[in-house]
Amino acid sequence: MCKASFDVFWKPIVNLIEAEEMEFLVVNAQHMKAVPGRKTDGKDAEWIVQLLRHGLLKASFIPFEISENCVNLFVIAEVLLKNKLDSII
C-alpha cells in the first residue's frame, strides 16, 4: 500500500494501517510530481500504483512515536508560552 503525504492528513490513515500490521509506504507528494509522466486528479491512484510497481517511489521518514510526541509537546509548549506572553502584554 502506498499513500502520498499531504500535510498531516496521512497520519490517521497510517495509524489504522499500522494497527493492521500491513506493509505500506508514505511518500512525499513532491517526489511523485517530480517523476515524469501523465498525472491528473482522476488518475492519481493509478499513477501511484505504477510508480510503486516500477520502484520509483521511496518511503518518507516517519519518526518514531516518541520523537513525534516530543515534537507535539514542543508545539504545545510554544502555544502555551505565546498565549501567556500575549496575556501579559
PDB file as gemmi writes it, atoms N, CA and C in Angstrom:
CRYST1    1.000    1.000    1.000  90.00  90.00  90.00 P 1                      
ATOM      1  N   MET A   1       0.847  -1.161   0.000  1.00  0.00           N  
ATOM      2  CA  MET A   1       0.000   0.000   0.000  1.00  0.00           C  
ATOM      3  C   MET A   1       0.892   1.222   0.000  1.00  0.00           C  
ATOM      4  N   CYS A   2       0.439   2.263  -0.666  1.00  0.00           N  
ATOM      5  CA  CYS A   2       1.214   3.496  -0.759  1.00  0.00           C  
ATOM      6  C   CYS A   2       0.268   4.670  -0.583  1.00  0.00           C  
ATOM      7  N   LYS A   3       0.691   5.689   0.155  1.00  0.00           N  
ATOM      8  CA  LYS A   3      -0.120   6.873   0.397  1.00  0.00           C  
ATOM      9  C   LYS A   3       0.775   8.083   0.260  1.00  0.00           C  
ATOM     10  N   ALA A   4       0.328   9.065  -0.536  1.00  0.00           N  
ATOM     11  CA  ALA A   4       1.072  10.320  -0.651  1.00  0.00           C  
ATOM     12  C   ALA A   4       0.843  11.127   0.618  1.00  0.00           C  
ATOM     13  N   SER A   5       1.891  11.798   1.076  1.00  0.00           N  
ATOM     14  CA  SER A   5       1.775  12.568   2.316  1.00  0.00           C  
ATOM     15  C   SER A   5       1.497  14.027   2.007  1.00  0.00           C  
ATOM     16  N   PHE A   6       0.313  14.475   2.333  1.00  0.00           N  
ATOM     17  CA  PHE A   6      -0.064  15.878   2.200  1.00  0.00           C  
ATOM     18  C   PHE A   6      -0.318  16.407   3.599  1.00  0.00           C  
ATOM     19  N   ASP A   7       0.491  17.381   4.013  1.00  0.00           N  
ATOM     20  CA  ASP A   7       0.352  17.987   5.330  1.00  0.00           C  
ATOM     21  C   ASP A   7       0.312  16.894   6.401  1.00  0.00           C  
ATOM     22  N   VAL A   8      -0.668  16.866   7.276  1.00  0.00           N  
ATOM     23  CA  VAL A   8      -0.758  15.836   8.320  1.00  0.00           C  
ATOM     24  C   VAL A   8      -1.955  14.912   8.112  1.00  0.00           C  
ATOM     25  N   PHE A   9      -2.626  15.031   6.965  1.00  0.00           N  
ATOM     26  CA  PHE A   9      -3.835  14.251   6.711  1.00  0.00           C  
ATOM     27  C   PHE A   9      -3.559  12.753   6.603  1.00  0.00           C  
ATOM     28  N   TRP A  10      -2.325  12.369   6.376  1.00  0.00           N  
ATOM     29  CA  TRP A  10      -1.976  10.957   6.226  1.00  0.00           C  
ATOM     30  C   TRP A  10      -1.844  10.245   7.566  1.00  0.00           C  
ATOM     31  N   LYS A  11      -1.644  10.979   8.649  1.00  0.00           N  
ATOM     32  CA  LYS A  11      -1.356  10.356   9.944  1.00  0.00           C  
ATOM     33  C   LYS A  11      -2.450   9.410  10.446  1.00  0.00           C  
ATOM     34  N   PRO A  12      -3.725   9.788  10.429  1.00  0.00           N  
ATOM     35  CA  PRO A  12      -4.743   8.839  10.903  1.00  0.00           C  
ATOM     36  C   PRO A  12      -4.794   7.563  10.056  1.00  0.00           C  
ATOM     37  N   ILE A  13      -4.588   7.711   8.764  1.00  0.00           N  
ATOM     38  CA  ILE A  13      -4.603   6.550   7.873  1.00  0.00           C  
ATOM     39  C   ILE A  13      -3.453   5.611   8.222  1.00  0.00           C  
ATOM     40  N   VAL A  14      -2.270   6.174   8.428  1.00  0.00           N  
ATOM     41  CA  VAL A  14      -1.103   5.361   8.785  1.00  0.00           C  
ATOM     42  C   VAL A  14      -1.316   4.665  10.116  1.00  0.00           C  
ATOM     43  N   ASN A  15      -1.932   5.349  11.077  1.00  0.00           N  
ATOM     44  CA  ASN A  15      -2.211   4.723  12.377  1.00  0.00           C  
ATOM     45  C   ASN A  15      -3.093   3.496  12.210  1.00  0.00           C  
ATOM     46  N   LEU A  16      -4.117   3.594  11.355  1.00  0.00           N  
ATOM     47  CA  LEU A  16      -5.002   2.447  11.114  1.00  0.00           C  
ATOM     48  C   LEU A  16      -4.257   1.308  10.421  1.00  0.00           C  
ATOM     49  N   ILE A  17      -3.433   1.650   9.436  1.00  0.00           N  
ATOM     50  CA  ILE A  17      -2.687   0.631   8.691  1.00  0.00           C  
ATOM     51  C   ILE A  17      -1.686  -0.070   9.602  1.00  0.00           C  
ATOM     52  N   GLU A  18      -0.991   0.705  10.446  1.00  0.00           N  
ATOM     53  CA  GLU A  18      -0.036   0.108  11.380  1.00  0.00           C  
ATOM     54  C   GLU A  18      -0.727  -0.855  12.330  1.00  0.00           C  
ATOM     55  N   ALA A  19      -1.943  -0.512  12.759  1.00  0.00           N  
ATOM     56  CA  ALA A  19      -2.680  -1.379  13.678  1.00  0.00           C  
ATOM     57  C   ALA A  19      -3.006  -2.724  13.027  1.00  0.00           C  
ATOM     58  N   GLU A  20      -3.167  -2.733  11.711  1.00  0.00           N  
ATOM     59  CA  GLU A  20      -3.458  -3.972  10.972  1.00  0.00           C  
ATOM     60  C   GLU A  20      -2.188  -4.706  10.552  1.00  0.00           C  
ATOM     61  N   GLU A  21      -1.029  -4.129  10.863  1.00  0.00           N  
ATOM     62  CA  GLU A  21       0.281  -4.697  10.528  1.00  0.00           C  
ATOM     63  C   GLU A  21       0.427  -4.970   9.030  1.00  0.00           C  
ATOM     64  N   MET A  22      -0.060  -4.020   8.214  1.00  0.00           N  
ATOM     65  CA  MET A  22       0.076  -4.118   6.761  1.00  0.00           C  
ATOM     66  C   MET A  22       1.371  -3.427   6.331  1.00  0.00           C  
ATOM     67  N   GLU A  23       1.917  -3.862   5.209  1.00  0.00           N  
ATOM     68  CA  GLU A  23       3.105  -3.210   4.657  1.00  0.00           C  
ATOM     69  C   GLU A  23       2.651  -1.989   3.859  1.00  0.00           C  
ATOM     70  N   PHE A  24       3.313  -0.855   4.079  1.00  0.00           N  
ATOM     71  CA  PHE A  24       2.899   0.367   3.395  1.00  0.00           C  
ATOM     72  C   PHE A  24       4.076   1.328   3.260  1.00  0.00           C  
ATOM     73  N   LEU A  25       3.905   2.302   2.376  1.00  0.00           N  
ATOM     74  CA  LEU A  25       4.852   3.393   2.211  1.00  0.00           C  
ATOM     75  C   LEU A  25       4.097   4.707   2.331  1.00  0.00           C  
ATOM     76  N   VAL A  26       4.682   5.663   2.999  1.00  0.00           N  
ATOM     77  CA  VAL A  26       4.215   7.036   2.934  1.00  0.00           C  
ATOM     78  C   VAL A  26       5.270   7.750   2.114  1.00  0.00           C  
ATOM     79  N   VAL A  27       4.840   8.366   1.008  1.00  0.00           N  
ATOM     80  CA  VAL A  27       5.803   9.005   0.118  1.00  0.00           C  
ATOM     81  C   VAL A  27       5.524  10.499   0.028  1.00  0.00           C  
ATOM     82  N   ASN A  28       6.565  11.241  -0.234  1.00  0.00           N  
ATOM     83  CA  ASN A  28       6.464  12.682  -0.383  1.00  0.00           C  
ATOM     84  C   ASN A  28       5.784  12.994  -1.712  1.00  0.00           C  
ATOM     85  N   ALA A  29       4.721  13.785  -1.668  1.00  0.00           N  
ATOM     86  CA  ALA A  29       3.974  14.126  -2.880  1.00  0.00           C  
ATOM     87  C   ALA A  29       4.854  14.857  -3.892  1.00  0.00           C  
ATOM     88  N   GLN A  30       5.795  15.650  -3.408  1.00  0.00           N  
ATOM     89  CA  GLN A  30       6.697  16.365  -4.326  1.00  0.00           C  
ATOM     90  C   GLN A  30       7.581  15.397  -5.105  1.00  0.00           C  
ATOM     91  N   HIS A  31       7.985  14.283  -4.476  1.00  0.00           N  
ATOM     92  CA  HIS A  31       8.796  13.287  -5.181  1.00  0.00           C  
ATOM     93  C   HIS A  31       7.994  12.653  -6.310  1.00  0.00           C  
ATOM     94  N   MET A  32       6.703  12.403  -6.064  1.00  0.00           N  
ATOM     95  CA  MET A  32       5.857  11.810  -7.095  1.00  0.00           C  
ATOM     96  C   MET A  32       5.676  12.774  -8.260  1.00  0.00           C  
ATOM     97  N   LYS A  33       5.500  14.052  -7.951  1.00  0.00           N  
ATOM     98  CA  LYS A  33       5.312  15.042  -9.010  1.00  0.00           C  
ATOM     99  C   LYS A  33       6.569  15.216  -9.843  1.00  0.00           C  
ATOM    100  N   ALA A  34       7.732  14.938  -9.247  1.00  0.00           N  
ATOM    101  CA  ALA A  34       8.999  15.105  -9.964  1.00  0.00           C  
ATOM    102  C   ALA A  34       9.250  14.001 -10.988  1.00  0.00           C  
ATOM    103  N   VAL A  35       8.547  12.866 -10.860  1.00  0.00           N  
ATOM    104  CA  VAL A  35       8.720  11.767 -11.814  1.00  0.00           C  
ATOM    105  C   VAL A  35       7.946  12.118 -13.073  1.00  0.00           C  
ATOM    106  N   PRO A  36       8.619  12.092 -14.243  1.00  0.00           N  
ATOM    107  CA  PRO A  36       7.929  12.467 -15.474  1.00  0.00           C  
ATOM    108  C   PRO A  36       6.791  11.502 -15.811  1.00  0.00           C  
ATOM    109  N   GLY A  37       5.749  12.037 -16.400  1.00  0.00           N  
ATOM    110  CA  GLY A  37       4.615  11.211 -16.816  1.00  0.00           C  
ATOM    111  C   GLY A  37       3.317  11.981 -16.735  1.00  0.00           C  
ATOM    112  N   ARG A  38       2.250  11.347 -17.217  1.00  0.00           N  
ATOM    113  CA  ARG A  38       0.934  11.990 -17.194  1.00  0.00           C  
ATOM    114  C   ARG A  38       0.332  11.862 -15.814  1.00  0.00           C  
ATOM    115  N   LYS A  39      -0.132  13.001 -15.278  1.00  0.00           N  
ATOM    116  CA  LYS A  39      -0.761  12.985 -13.961  1.00  0.00           C  
ATOM    117  C   LYS A  39      -1.992  13.885 -13.989  1.00  0.00           C  
ATOM    118  N   THR A  40      -3.119  13.351 -13.605  1.00  0.00           N  
ATOM    119  CA  THR A  40      -4.338  14.139 -13.449  1.00  0.00           C  
ATOM    120  C   THR A  40      -4.987  13.710 -12.146  1.00  0.00           C  
ATOM    121  N   ASP A  41      -5.866  14.540 -11.632  1.00  0.00           N  
ATOM    122  CA  ASP A  41      -6.524  14.207 -10.362  1.00  0.00           C  
ATOM    123  C   ASP A  41      -7.252  12.874 -10.434  1.00  0.00           C  
ATOM    124  N   GLY A  42      -7.897  12.605 -11.551  1.00  0.00           N  
ATOM    125  CA  GLY A  42      -8.650  11.366 -11.700  1.00  0.00           C  
ATOM    126  C   GLY A  42      -7.793  10.129 -11.815  1.00  0.00           C  
ATOM    127  N   LYS A  43      -6.524  10.302 -12.121  1.00  0.00           N  
ATOM    128  CA  LYS A  43      -5.627   9.164 -12.333  1.00  0.00           C  
ATOM    129  C   LYS A  43      -4.573   9.017 -11.247  1.00  0.00           C  
ATOM    130  N   ASP A  44      -4.664   9.791 -10.171  1.00  0.00           N  
ATOM    131  CA  ASP A  44      -3.635   9.764  -9.120  1.00  0.00           C  
ATOM    132  C   ASP A  44      -3.386   8.376  -8.551  1.00  0.00           C  
ATOM    133  N   ALA A  45      -4.448   7.647  -8.225  1.00  0.00           N  
ATOM    134  CA  ALA A  45      -4.280   6.315  -7.621  1.00  0.00           C  
ATOM    135  C   ALA A  45      -3.568   5.376  -8.584  1.00  0.00           C  
ATOM    136  N   GLU A  46      -3.974   5.405  -9.857  1.00  0.00           N  
ATOM    137  CA  GLU A  46      -3.319   4.553 -10.856  1.00  0.00           C  
ATOM    138  C   GLU A  46      -1.858   4.955 -11.038  1.00  0.00           C  
ATOM    139  N   TRP A  47      -1.598   6.250 -11.014  1.00  0.00           N  
ATOM    140  CA  TRP A  47      -0.236   6.761 -11.169  1.00  0.00           C  
ATOM    141  C   TRP A  47       0.647   6.285 -10.014  1.00  0.00           C  
ATOM    142  N   ILE A  48       0.133   6.372  -8.794  1.00  0.00           N  
ATOM    143  CA  ILE A  48       0.890   5.932  -7.619  1.00  0.00           C  
ATOM    144  C   ILE A  48       1.210   4.445  -7.731  1.00  0.00           C  
ATOM    145  N   VAL A  49       0.238   3.642  -8.165  1.00  0.00           N  
ATOM    146  CA  VAL A  49       0.454   2.196  -8.323  1.00  0.00           C  
ATOM    147  C   VAL A  49       1.562   1.933  -9.334  1.00  0.00           C  
ATOM    148  N   GLN A  50       1.535   2.631 -10.464  1.00  0.00           N  
ATOM    149  CA  GLN A  50       2.563   2.431 -11.494  1.00  0.00           C  
ATOM    150  C   GLN A  50       3.955   2.800 -10.969  1.00  0.00           C  
ATOM    151  N   LEU A  51       4.043   3.934 -10.279  1.00  0.00           N  
ATOM    152  CA  LEU A  51       5.337   4.349  -9.719  1.00  0.00           C  
ATOM    153  C   LEU A  51       5.845   3.330  -8.705  1.00  0.00           C  
ATOM    154  N   LEU A  52       4.941   2.835  -7.862  1.00  0.00           N  
ATOM    155  CA  LEU A  52       5.308   1.856  -6.839  1.00  0.00           C  
ATOM    156  C   LEU A  52       5.772   0.551  -7.483  1.00  0.00           C  
ATOM    157  N   ARG A  53       5.040   0.063  -8.483  1.00  0.00           N  
ATOM    158  CA  ARG A  53       5.402  -1.190  -9.159  1.00  0.00           C  
ATOM    159  C   ARG A  53       6.761  -1.122  -9.830  1.00  0.00           C  
ATOM    160  N   HIS A  54       7.120   0.063 -10.315  1.00  0.00           N  
ATOM    161  CA  HIS A  54       8.400   0.220 -11.010  1.00  0.00           C  
ATOM    162  C   HIS A  54       9.531   0.662 -10.078  1.00  0.00           C  
ATOM    163  N   GLY A  55       9.252   0.701  -8.781  1.00  0.00           N  
ATOM    164  CA  GLY A  55      10.293   1.038  -7.809  1.00  0.00           C  
ATOM    165  C   GLY A  55      10.748   2.485  -7.859  1.00  0.00           C  
ATOM    166  N   LEU A  56       9.869   3.378  -8.309  1.00  0.00           N  
ATOM    167  CA  LEU A  56      10.243   4.783  -8.449  1.00  0.00           C  
ATOM    168  C   LEU A  56       9.887   5.638  -7.243  1.00  0.00           C  
ATOM    169  N   LEU A  57       9.331   5.011  -6.213  1.00  0.00           N  
ATOM    170  CA  LEU A  57       8.975   5.745  -5.005  1.00  0.00           C  
ATOM    171  C   LEU A  57       9.820   5.272  -3.839  1.00  0.00           C  
ATOM    172  N   LYS A  58      10.228   6.211  -3.004  1.00  0.00           N  
ATOM    173  CA  LYS A  58      10.945   5.829  -1.791  1.00  0.00           C  
ATOM    174  C   LYS A  58      10.138   6.296  -0.593  1.00  0.00           C  
ATOM    175  N   ALA A  59      10.225   5.539   0.469  1.00  0.00           N  
ATOM    176  CA  ALA A  59       9.456   5.840   1.672  1.00  0.00           C  
ATOM    177  C   ALA A  59       9.970   7.105   2.338  1.00  0.00           C  
ATOM    178  N   SER A  60       9.053   7.919   2.817  1.00  0.00           N  
ATOM    179  CA  SER A  60       9.410   9.089   3.611  1.00  0.00           C  
ATOM    180  C   SER A  60       9.782   8.638   5.014  1.00  0.00           C  
ATOM    181  N   PHE A  61      10.571   9.449   5.679  1.00  0.00           N  
ATOM    182  CA  PHE A  61      10.928   9.152   7.066  1.00  0.00           C  
ATOM    183  C   PHE A  61       9.718   9.430   7.949  1.00  0.00           C  
ATOM    184  N   ILE A  62       9.331   8.446   8.743  1.00  0.00           N  
ATOM    185  CA  ILE A  62       8.274   8.625   9.732  1.00  0.00           C  
ATOM    186  C   ILE A  62       8.932   8.471  11.095  1.00  0.00           C  
ATOM    187  N   PRO A  63       8.950   9.546  11.873  1.00  0.00           N  
ATOM    188  CA  PRO A  63       9.636   9.471  13.166  1.00  0.00           C  
ATOM    189  C   PRO A  63       8.954   8.467  14.091  1.00  0.00           C  
ATOM    190  N   PHE A  64       9.756   7.904  14.963  1.00  0.00           N  
ATOM    191  CA  PHE A  64       9.205   7.000  15.964  1.00  0.00           C  
ATOM    192  C   PHE A  64       8.185   7.759  16.810  1.00  0.00           C  
ATOM    193  N   GLU A  65       7.279   7.040  17.409  1.00  0.00           N  
ATOM    194  CA  GLU A  65       6.210   7.653  18.190  1.00  0.00           C  
ATOM    195  C   GLU A  65       6.759   8.575  19.277  1.00  0.00           C  
ATOM    196  N   ILE A  66       7.870   8.198  19.907  1.00  0.00           N  
ATOM    197  CA  ILE A  66       8.460   9.025  20.970  1.00  0.00           C  
ATOM    198  C   ILE A  66       8.897  10.367  20.397  1.00  0.00           C  
ATOM    199  N   SER A  67       9.564  10.341  19.242  1.00  0.00           N  
ATOM    200  CA  SER A  67      10.014  11.583  18.613  1.00  0.00           C  
ATOM    201  C   SER A  67       8.834  12.465  18.260  1.00  0.00           C  
ATOM    202  N   GLU A  68       7.787  11.859  17.699  1.00  0.00           N  
ATOM    203  CA  GLU A  68       6.604  12.622  17.314  1.00  0.00           C  
ATOM    204  C   GLU A  68       5.935  13.230  18.542  1.00  0.00           C  
ATOM    205  N   ASN A  69       5.877  12.478  19.626  1.00  0.00           N  
ATOM    206  CA  ASN A  69       5.295  13.004  20.858  1.00  0.00           C  
ATOM    207  C   ASN A  69       6.103  14.174  21.395  1.00  0.00           C  
ATOM    208  N   CYS A  70       7.431  14.099  21.285  1.00  0.00           N  
ATOM    209  CA  CYS A  70       8.286  15.209  21.726  1.00  0.00           C  
ATOM    210  C   CYS A  70       8.010  16.461  20.901  1.00  0.00           C  
ATOM    211  N   VAL A  71       7.892  16.294  19.598  1.00  0.00           N  
ATOM    212  CA  VAL A  71       7.589  17.431  18.725  1.00  0.00           C  
ATOM    213  C   VAL A  71       6.241  18.028  19.120  1.00  0.00           C  
ATOM    214  N   ASN A  72       5.253  17.170  19.337  1.00  0.00           N  
ATOM    215  CA  ASN A  72       3.927  17.655  19.732  1.00  0.00           C  
ATOM    216  C   ASN A  72       3.991  18.424  21.052  1.00  0.00           C  
ATOM    217  N   LEU A  73       4.798  17.940  22.004  1.00  0.00           N  
ATOM    218  CA  LEU A  73       4.946  18.639  23.279  1.00  0.00           C  
ATOM    219  C   LEU A  73       5.583  20.011  23.093  1.00  0.00           C  
ATOM    220  N   PHE A  74       6.591  20.093  22.212  1.00  0.00           N  
ATOM    221  CA  PHE A  74       7.226  21.384  21.943  1.00  0.00           C  
ATOM    222  C   PHE A  74       6.237  22.360  21.314  1.00  0.00           C  
ATOM    223  N   VAL A  75       5.403  21.873  20.427  1.00  0.00           N  
ATOM    224  CA  VAL A  75       4.398  22.729  19.789  1.00  0.00           C  
ATOM    225  C   VAL A  75       3.403  23.233  20.829  1.00  0.00           C  
ATOM    226  N   ILE A  76       2.946  22.342  21.699  1.00  0.00           N  
ATOM    227  CA  ILE A  76       2.008  22.729  22.755  1.00  0.00           C  
ATOM    228  C   ILE A  76       2.653  23.749  23.688  1.00  0.00           C  
ATOM    229  N   ALA A  77       3.907  23.506  24.081  1.00  0.00           N  
ATOM    230  CA  ALA A  77       4.616  24.432  24.967  1.00  0.00           C  
ATOM    231  C   ALA A  77       4.768  25.799  24.306  1.00  0.00           C  
ATOM    232  N   GLU A  78       5.050  25.808  23.019  1.00  0.00           N  
ATOM    233  CA  GLU A  78       5.198  27.070  22.289  1.00  0.00           C  
ATOM    234  C   GLU A  78       3.880  27.850  22.277  1.00  0.00           C  
ATOM    235  N   VAL A  79       2.775  27.160  22.037  1.00  0.00           N  
ATOM    236  CA  VAL A  79       1.459  27.809  22.023  1.00  0.00           C  
ATOM    237  C   VAL A  79       1.123  28.349  23.409  1.00  0.00           C  
ATOM    238  N   LEU A  80       1.359  27.549  24.445  1.00  0.00           N  
ATOM    239  CA  LEU A  80       1.073  27.992  25.812  1.00  0.00           C  
ATOM    240  C   LEU A  80       1.919  29.206  26.186  1.00  0.00           C  
ATOM    241  N   LEU A  81       3.179  29.186  25.824  1.00  0.00           N  
ATOM    242  CA  LEU A  81       4.076  30.301  26.117  1.00  0.00           C  
ATOM    243  C   LEU A  81       3.614  31.553  25.387  1.00  0.00           C  
ATOM    244  N   LYS A  82       3.248  31.425  24.122  1.00  0.00           N  
ATOM    245  CA  LYS A  82       2.767  32.561  23.335  1.00  0.00           C  
ATOM    246  C   LYS A  82       1.496  33.124  23.955  1.00  0.00           C  
ATOM    247  N   ASN A  83       0.570  32.246  24.359  1.00  0.00           N  
ATOM    248  CA  ASN A  83      -0.663  32.699  24.984  1.00  0.00           C  
ATOM    249  C   ASN A  83      -0.390  33.436  26.304  1.00  0.00           C  
ATOM    250  N   LYS A  84       0.551  32.916  27.063  1.00  0.00           N  
ATOM    251  CA  LYS A  84       0.914  33.561  28.329  1.00  0.00           C  
ATOM    252  C   LYS A  84       1.527  34.925  28.079  1.00  0.00           C  
ATOM    253  N   LEU A  85       2.434  35.014  27.100  1.00  0.00           N  
ATOM    254  CA  LEU A  85       3.062  36.306  26.764  1.00  0.00           C  
ATOM    255  C   LEU A  85       2.031  37.301  26.252  1.00  0.00           C  
ATOM    256  N   ASP A  86       1.083  36.816  25.437  1.00  0.00           N  
ATOM    257  CA  ASP A  86       0.034  37.710  24.927  1.00  0.00           C  
ATOM    258  C   ASP A  86      -0.829  38.255  26.064  1.00  0.00           C  
ATOM    259  N   SER A  87      -1.082  37.448  27.089  1.00  0.00           N  
ATOM    260  CA  SER A  87      -1.907  37.904  28.202  1.00  0.00           C  
ATOM    261  C   SER A  87      -1.152  38.915  29.095  1.00  0.00           C  
ATOM    262  N   ILE A  88       0.173  38.820  29.112  1.00  0.00           N  
ATOM    263  CA  ILE A  88       0.979  39.752  29.924  1.00  0.00           C  
ATOM    264  C   ILE A  88       1.044  41.104  29.230  1.00  0.00           C  
ATOM    265  N   ILE A  89       1.172  41.070  27.921  1.00  0.00           N  
ATOM    266  CA  ILE A  89       1.335  42.318  27.152  1.00  0.00           C  
ATOM    267  C   ILE A  89       0.013  42.959  26.975  1.00  0.00           C  
TER     268      ILE A  89                                                      
END                                                                             
